[in-house]
Amino acid sequence: MQGSKLYVGNLNYSVTKQKLEELFGNHGTVKSVNIIEGKGFGFVEMSSSEEAEKAREALNDTDFEGRPLKIDEARPQKPRRDFNDSRKRY
């Protein structure tokens, strides 16, 4: 694993940042937690790639708040297309 940021999928919508931080905190130091509201997923950044890998191995496919977590290394966000530049010029 190269990065320290994890994608956490299949979250119960009632899960809070605090609950996720406590869960991942058992496997290392959590730098940040970001839950995408209404989507059922979020991101957890650990202090090192080693801690991220340890947390992923320990928590992937485990039950949390009634749902099995799907955890993987987060991929870099793709740049968004600027639709203002797509106008045809005559």
C-alpha positions as CSV (number, residue, x, y, z in Angstrom):
1,M,0.0,0.0,0.0
2,Q,1.4,3.4,-1.0
3,G,-0.8,5.9,0.6
4,S,-2.3,6.4,4.0
5,K,-5.8,7.3,2.9
6,L,-8.5,4.6,2.9
7,Y,-11.8,4.4,1.1
8,V,-14.5,3.0,3.5
9,G,-17.6,1.8,1.7
10,N,-20.9,0.2,2.6
11,L,-21.3,2.5,5.6
12,N,-24.6,2.5,7.5
13,Y,-26.0,6.1,7.1
14,S,-26.1,6.5,10.9
15,V,-22.3,6.2,11.2
16,T,-20.7,9.4,12.4
17,K,-17.1,10.7,12.0
18,Q,-16.6,10.0,15.7
19,K,-17.6,6.4,15.4
20,L,-15.4,5.8,12.4
21,E,-12.4,7.6,14.1
22,E,-12.9,5.4,17.2
23,L,-13.0,2.2,15.1
24,F,-9.9,3.0,13.1
25,G,-8.1,4.5,16.1
26,N,-7.8,1.0,17.4
27,H,-5.4,0.3,14.6
28,G,-3.3,3.4,14.6
29,T,-3.4,7.2,14.6
30,V,-6.2,8.7,12.6
31,K,-5.3,12.0,10.9
32,S,-8.7,12.7,9.3
33,V,-12.2,11.3,8.7
34,N,-14.5,12.5,5.9
35,I,-18.0,10.9,5.5
36,I,-19.9,11.6,2.3
37,E,-23.4,12.2,3.6
38,G,-26.2,10.3,2.0
39,K,-23.8,8.1,-0.1
40,G,-22.8,5.4,2.3
41,F,-19.0,5.8,2.0
42,G,-16.2,7.9,3.4
43,F,-12.5,8.3,3.7
44,V,-10.1,7.8,6.7
45,E,-6.6,9.0,6.6
46,M,-4.1,7.3,8.9
47,S,-0.7,8.7,10.0
48,S,1.3,6.2,7.8
49,S,0.8,3.7,5.0
50,E,1.7,0.9,7.4
51,E,-1.1,1.9,9.8
52,A,-3.5,2.2,6.9
53,E,-2.6,-1.3,5.6
54,K,-3.0,-2.7,9.2
55,A,-6.4,-1.1,9.6
56,R,-7.5,-2.3,6.1
57,E,-6.5,-5.9,6.8
58,A,-8.1,-5.9,10.3
59,L,-11.4,-4.2,9.3
60,N,-12.2,-5.1,5.6
61,D,-15.4,-7.3,5.4
62,T,-16.0,-7.0,9.2
63,D,-19.5,-6.0,10.4
64,F,-19.9,-2.4,11.6
65,E,-23.2,-1.0,12.6
66,G,-25.0,-3.9,10.8
67,R,-23.1,-3.8,7.5
68,P,-19.9,-5.4,6.2
69,L,-17.2,-2.7,5.6
70,K,-15.5,-2.5,2.2
71,I,-12.1,-0.9,2.7
72,D,-9.5,-0.2,0.1
73,E,-6.7,2.3,-0.6
74,A,-8.3,5.6,-1.8
75,R,-7.5,6.5,-5.4
76,P,-6.6,10.1,-6.2
77,Q,-9.5,12.2,-7.2
78,K,-9.8,12.8,-10.9
79,P,-9.8,16.4,-12.0
80,R,-13.3,17.7,-12.8
81,R,-14.0,18.9,-16.3
82,D,-14.6,22.6,-16.7
83,F,-17.8,22.9,-18.7
84,N,-17.2,26.6,-19.4
85,D,-14.3,25.8,-21.6
86,S,-16.3,23.3,-23.7
87,R,-18.1,26.1,-25.6
88,K,-17.6,26.1,-29.4
89,R,-15.8,29.1,-30.7
90,Y,-16.8,30.5,-34.0
